[in-house]
Amino acid sequence: MSPSLSIECDWLDQPAAADPVERRTWAGLRIRVAGRFASRLWDREATSERQTLYIPAFPLAQWLIANWWSVLFEPNVADNVPPSGANASAAQRDWLARHCLRAADAGLMLPRLCLFGSGRGVCAQWTADEPDAYPNMPGSFVSADWVHLDAVEAEHGLREFVTEVLSQVANMSDPRVARARANWEAISRAEDGERFFCRAAGMMGLDPYVSEDWRPGLLSLLETGLGDDPDKPLVQDFLEAGTGETAEAQWQWTTNAEKSLVLRSAPQDVSRRLAIPDQYRPAKTGYAAAHSVREKSGISPVEPVGKLSDVSQALKLGSLAFVEVNHLPSRRVQAVVGWRGDHTPVVAGPVPSRDTNRRFLEARGLYHAIYACDRGARLATSAHTWDQQASRAFAAELLAPQAALLDEATHSSEDSEALVSTLSNRYRVSTQVIGYQLENAGVGGMA
């Protein structure tokens, strides 16, 4: 049993189940994530809490098989799980269909638990139901949490569950069981090359086994066109921000920029000299890195930051350069970051029209250069993966420290809009950055 993620089943006989597959897989089911029960619910009839769900397990196993590669590798579409129902966009609903356990079967009592890739592992995030949201259900889920899991352990836990469920229906001739078994065998047999292809498709939200409608060229790009090192961080960044519509052009831009600028990995001493303790969440990682950079470059915790090139020089990294490289085919990518042969960091991409946006992008680039380029160049993207979220948090906290903003907000007599504008001008960041920093500090109505 995986210590990080497990779906535990106590097999039961349920004579009332009309569907033979459901009857064969009826179970007392518990979902445990890092020792916490994501299956905790309030039982209306018993007027008490319980962790066990009494449902057929086959629909959940069937859904996991169908969405296997996306569940494990596709990032979230936002920093938090998207809203449900009418409040979600079409793209968010599609994402939830691939990642939320509740999408396995609308008629089953399942928690709103989403599993998705983080770039460094698998995230499990679940939310509680509103007490009266589902009056016709026997209860409502009461727990909410966010856990970052080791990818190998999370995959092992899901494999154990699917294998156990399929063993319950091993001798059944139902066509649903035959399809599930065949698909599971394809997943289980995947060797290195095929596994990379499936993982790459999953990162982009695509089904690797249904490629007939893909754009011409995408199939060959994912099969053979991404180089000899599929685990190269630059490849991962590209896939996590990629779409089927722009993938080929985006990969060409990425490789051209990397080669023309001869971008390399960071000098070996950089991450060691500027190392920070591991943090539980990417935002905390970014904040800790920003505090460390301010301290090591001699900037007080509250003063505005000048040029980012001066910051990098103060850290003995050489002068951070921004090199203009235009014609980016996707807004999901903002820049490529790496190191030149003279051991200076480089951010390359289209130059943002606003100074505040350029400074924010340069600050993100500085984070990647210090903390993420140990194995080569990286992309700064809009993806909601660990390194991308950490780089955004780093840029916000480096340029506009939350404690300083909070102090200003506490003592200012200006209204919210005027205060945000004042702070935006002082710290030379966008009003959105100021608003989010204050919102995250608990000052409402600023974002």
Order of alpha helices (4+ residues) and beta strands (2+ residues): beta-alpha-beta-beta-beta-beta-beta-alpha-alpha-alpha-beta-beta-beta-beta-alpha-alpha-alpha-alpha-alpha-alpha-alpha-alpha-alpha-beta-beta-beta-alpha-beta-alpha-alpha-alpha-alpha
